[in-house]
Amino acid sequence: MTSPKNKYYLGIATIVALALGFWLVRDIVATVKGKKNAADSGSSRPHIQFDRPNVPSKAPWRHNSRKAPGIDEILFGLPGERIVRFEDEEGYRDFLTRVGETKLRVLGRLDNLRAVRIGFDNREDLDGLLDDESAPNFRVSIPDLPQVGAQPGAIGFGRTTLEWLGVTTDNSDWGEGVRIAMLDTGVGQHETLGSRVREIDLVSGSQPSSTEIHGHGTAVAALMVGRDGISQGIVPAADLLSIRIADENGSSNSFLLAEGIVRAVDEGAQIINISMASYGDSLLVQDAVAYAGEKQVLIVASAGNEGYTVPAYPAAYENVIAVGAVDAAGQHLAFSNTGDSIDVAAPGFEVLAAWPGEEYTSFTGTSAAAPLVAGALGAALTETQSGQLLPLQAQSILESNLNASGAPGHDPFYGGGTLDVDRMVNTYTDGRFDLAVASNWYQEPAPDEVVGTLQVTVQNQGTEAISGASVDVIINDDIFSMALPLLQEGGSHVVSLPVNEPEDNQQIAIRSSINLNGNQDRDPGNNVLAGNIGLVDESLQGADGTPEPD
């Protein structure tokens, strides 16, 4: 099955994988202990930043109460299971023939990727059959629902999610002809989903009873295709393919995730939503993601809810659209994983969604944010003025119409920015003038300095170029007026101003406002952005690093 040369390279790859696994564990542990370590090292205290008036911060602190996954689970996966992948069809078929003569159990097979999921009782049963070609079958799971930790004072969406995203007209026909696949816990009975959901069960192989369904998948589905006016989705007319890969506890594994991706592609899905996550980097899931990419199928995945500085898999993969979460004030939520691979932020706090049994839930987490992005991509396919688009064109529209958020440019909290469905579906609509103060971001000073930098991002969120405007920035009682250059559609300009680092218990008031100077503007509400910056008083923080309530 494996030549000595291949064994050598596989051994090297295994060592590299182990090293990466230890790096991931180290990063997770460092994140969990970050607040304590920062204090021990004498580094500066975290700042709070307010990008909206009278609302809490974007909060650089994190909820650290969640237990990090154990190193055994990260490196070795589910006990008593392995995944075997083959480079050629001959080796794959030969293994399937020989495995029947052993004590190993075939738990699943994925012919498209030449992979087999096997079970065993004793490690010795693998000797002489698998050599070095087997890999772990990692645990994949949903986050706890409906309660997920967020910073104190985070503002929920309730029934305002669509309005917040700019969907203010009848959208009941959006998404007609689009097929979205959802890899999750399956769906329960709810009138908002109607009869447009086709179900495939990879867990039990048959239709489970309603008592065996976890409600997570129902909530995710409703945010995409719900149509009862209460839990209204973004693309109610789209066809949803629900592929159940998780049991009643919300637990799955790498093999089922990969199998679900391949099945979704083969069933003609244009977009795949995965509101599940793992901290095991599966080679088989990588193969499945690549398979979807070859077919130009978009994969959207939740970043994870542990507050780590690395997203979970599959969101962490380059060819997957990784989604973080914000609250109704546009603030990064403390539990939402961060990192360079975050692509977009979307609503993820107390979003009203359907629940099995004709009920509703207050849905919190990046699991809620991901299907909103998937739905927005579906809307871009059918609701722009350019006719039916291809999935990669919809992705380009998403990336070109994000509202700038956080630090200038791509940042680890918001990725390219915050989701705006209205801008996406109107990307080809002429005559839209909309200049906005998108962000007031305070960059704290270097360790040996006392002066930080206020970075004000002004963005043209319309479809027409705008020139001749200016921006006034008030820092406490000081006013700074600056002319803005010509801004093309979607373009941004950053104004940087020095700001002394706040002292203990000091709040520095910031107010940025646009002077249109005769220009048109369709949304005056985003022309002003005000708030405060200040230091978090560590004496008022709880054990997990979050401020204690007053």
Secondary structure, DSSP 8 states (H G I E B T S, - for coil): ---HHHHHHHHHHHHHHHHHHHHHHHHHHHHHTHHHHHHHHT----EEE-SSTTS----S-----S----HHHHHH-STTEEEEE-SSHHHHHHHHHHHTTSS-EEEEEEGGGTEEEEE-SSGGGGTTTSTT-EE---EEE---SS-----TT----BT-HHHHTT--S--TTTTTT-EEEEEES-----GGGTT-EEEEESSSSS---GGG--THHHHHHHHHH--SSSS--S-TTSEEEEEE-S-TTSEEEHHHHHHHHHHHHHTT-SEEEE--BBSS--HHHHHHHHHHHHTT-EEEEE--SS--SS--BTTTSTTSEEEEEE-TTS-B-TTS---TTEEEEEE-SSEEEEETTTEEEEE-SHHHHHHHHHHHHHHHHHHSTT-S--HHHHHHHHHHT-B--SSSSSBTTTBT-B--HHHHHTTT-TT---EEEEEEEEE---TT-SEEEEEEEEEE-SSS-B-S-EEEEEETTEEEEEE---B-TT-EEEEEEEEE---TT-EEEEEEEEE-TT---S-GGGSEEEEEEEE--GGGB-TTSSB---
